[in-house]
Amino acid sequence: MEKLVRKDTIVIRKIEPSDNSKIAKTIRSVLIEMGVPKVGTAYEDKALDFMFETYIDKRKAYFVVSDGNTIYGGAGIAPLDNYSGNICELQKMYFSKAIRGLGFGSKMMRQCLDFAKEVGFEKCYLETMPYMTDAQKLYKNFGFKSIDKPLGDTGHYSCTVWMIKDL
């Protein structure tokens, strides 16, 4: 039976070691639900099973949406892989169906972008799938603009929509 979602008890907080398996399961189930290919996307990232350890550096952070022991989703900020400029990447932003449309996407974006500014990044980059139009609308509302080609090399070659914003 699906847990009743109470908006007033849900928090956004930094990931903890005990969240690793829960966030990996949540992200993979959202990716499957959305029909995202398992190759060339976050689905196959080795880091997905070790998110706490992956985001332990001072210029990295991963935040989860949680209600007690339940993890509904998350998003992170990290330096853009294989890129020499001062650009971070919004990473692995996925939410389970139970909390979509409740405003947590906007709250998470503010949390992530505030962190990116605090640690001195100049721009934020992201990659997504062309059919994830709700996500793209959110990104555009936060000032992200589409660009013609990817930056760096994230290994997510199946993600063919690239966006960036000044911080």
N, C-alpha and C positions, 0 to 999 in steps of 0.2 A: 504494500500500500504506500502511495506517495505521501511524503510528509507535507503537511499544510505549511505554506510559506507565510511567515509573519514578518512583514517589512521592518517592524520596529525592533526585532531581535537580530537582524542581520547586520554584520559589520564588515568593513574592508580593513584588512590588517596585513602586515608582512607575513610571508610564508614561514612556517615552522617545520622542523624535521618530520614531525608526525603527519604532516600534510602531503608528503611526497606521493604516496600511493593513491590518495584520494583525488588530488588534482590531476594526476596522470589519467586515472580512470574517467574523470569528468571530461577532460579535454578530448580523449580518444572517443568517448561516446558522442560528444557534440560533433566531432569531425565525421564520424560514421553517419549520424543523423543528417548532416548537411551534404552528404555525398562527396566529401573531399577525398581525392586520391590518397592512398596510403603511402605512395612514394612521391618524393619531391615536395613534401609538406611537413608540418610539425609532427604529424603522426609518427614518423619514423625517427625523429630526433632522439638520440641517446639521452640527452638532457631531460627529456620528459619524465623519466623515472627518478631523477635526482634533482628536482627543481630547487630545493633549499640549497644544496651544495653548489649548483650552477650559478645562483644569484647571490653568493656570499661576498663578493668583491664590493668595495666602497662605491663604485660607479654603476652598480647593478642593484636592482630590487625587483622582487616579484611579490605581488599582492594577491591575496585570495579574498573571495566573498564567502563569508562563513556564518553559520548559525550553529553555535555549539560545535559538535563533531561533524556537521554536514558542510561540505565544500561545494558551492554552487558554480564556481568559476574563478577566473583570475586573469591577470595581465602583468607584464613585466617591462622593464626598461634595461637595456644593456648597450654597450658600445656596438656599433654596426660591425659585423664580422667582415674581415678582409677589406677594410676601408681605412684610409689614413687620415681623413678629416675628423673634426669634432662633432660627429653625428651619432646619435643613439638610434636604436630601433625599438619601436613598440612591439613587444613579442607575446605570442601565445595568449591573445585576448579572446577568451571563449567563455560563454555562460550557458548553463543548462536552461532548458526551456522553462523551468519553474520560476525563474526570476527575470526572464526577458520581458521588456516593456515596463519594468518597475522603476526605471531611472538609474540602475546600477552601472550601466554602460557609461553614462555621463559622469557619475561619481568616480568611477575607476579611471576615466580619461583624465579628470582633474588631478587625481592622486598621482598618476604616472607622469603627467606633464610637469606637475609641480616638483616632483622628485628630479626629473631630468634637468630642469632649470637650476635647482639647488646644487646639483653636482657639476654644473658648468657646461652642459651640452649646448650647442648653438642651434641645432636643428634636430628634428625627430622624423624618422623614416619609418614606413611600414609597407608590408606586402599583404595582399588579400586575394581572394578568388573573385572573378568577375560577377558571379551570381550572388555574392554576399552584399546585396544592395542596402539592407538596413544598416549594416556595419559601415558601409561607405558613406551613407547619409550622416551617421554620427561623426565620422572622421571629418567630413566637409564642414559640419557645424562647428568643429573645433579648429577650423582653419587649415586643414590639410588640403593640398592641391595635387592633382594627378600629374605624374611625370611619364615620359615616353619609354624609359628603360630602367632596369633595376640598378641599384647602387650596391657596391660591395658584392659579396657572394655568400648568401645565407644558406645555399643548398636547397632552397625552396623553389625550384624551377617550375613547379606546377602552379605557383601563385603568379598570376600575370597582370595584376593591378598593383601599381606602385604609387605611393603618395609620400609627400614630405611637407613639413611646416617649419617655419622659423620659431624659435623659442624666445 
